[in-house]
C-alpha cells in the first residue's frame, strides 16, 4: 500500500517512490547532500543523475528473489558418483 512521502525513511533506505508524471514507480532513497553546497539540497534521488525528484508516495521495496544455481557440469556428476 502506498504511503505519503512524509512518512518515508530518510536514512538512505531504498524504497519504491511514486512520481506522478511517470506511469510507473521508481527506486529512490533520501539523499543528504554536502551542507557546504550552495546549489543542491537534500531530496529524493534515484542513484543516477536525479536528485530532488518530486516523489509524492512511497512503499517498501519488495524482498529480492532467491536465485538457486545448479551446476550440471560433467565434473560434478562424476564427483557425486565416486
C-alpha positions in Angstrom: 0.0 0.0 0.0 1.3 3.4 -0.9 2.0 5.8 1.9 2.5 9.6 2.0 6.1 10.5 1.2 6.4 12.4 4.5 6.3 9.1 6.3 9.2 7.5 4.3 12.5 6.6 5.9 15.2 9.2 5.4 18.2 7.1 6.4 19.4 6.0 2.9 17.0 3.0 2.6 16.0 2.3 -1.0 12.2 2.4 -1.4 9.7 2.4 -4.3 8.7 6.0 -5.0 5.8 7.4 -6.9 6.4 10.4 -9.2 3.0 11.5 -10.6 4.3 12.4 -14.1 5.6 8.8 -14.7 3.3 5.8 -15.2 5.5 3.5 -13.1 7.2 3.5 -9.7 10.9 4.3 -9.4 13.5 3.2 -6.9 14.7 6.1 -4.7 16.4 7.0 -1.5 16.6 10.1 0.6 19.9 11.8 -0.2 21.6 14.2 2.0 24.0 16.5 0.1 27.1 18.2 1.4 25.9 21.0 3.7 28.5 23.3 2.1 26.7 23.1 -1.3 25.0 26.3 -2.3 23.1 24.7 -5.1 22.0 21.2 -4.2 19.8 20.4 -1.2 18.5 17.2 0.4 15.9 15.3 -1.6 14.8 12.1 -3.2 17.4 10.6 -5.6 17.3 7.6 -8.0 21.0 6.8 -7.9 21.8 8.3 -11.3 21.6 12.0 -12.0 18.2 12.7 -10.5 18.0 14.4 -7.1 15.1 16.3 -5.6 12.7 14.1 -7.6 9.1 15.1 -6.9 8.1 11.9 -5.2 4.7 12.0 -3.6 4.2 8.5 -2.2 6.4 5.5 -1.3 6.2 1.9 -0.3 8.9 -0.6 1.0 10.9 -2.4 -1.7 9.8 -6.0 -2.1 12.1 -8.8 -1.0 14.7 -9.7 -3.6 14.2 -13.0 -5.4 16.2 -16.0 -4.3 18.3 -17.5 -7.1 19.5 -21.1 -6.9 22.3 -22.0 -9.2 22.5 -25.7 -10.2 25.8 -27.0 -11.6 25.1 -29.5 -14.3 28.7 -29.8 -15.4 30.1 -33.3 -16.2 32.7 -33.0 -13.4 30.0 -32.6 -10.7 28.3 -35.7 -11.9 31.5 -37.7 -11.7 32.3 -36.4 -8.2 28.8 -37.3 -7.0 29.1 -40.9 -8.2 32.5 -41.6 -6.7 
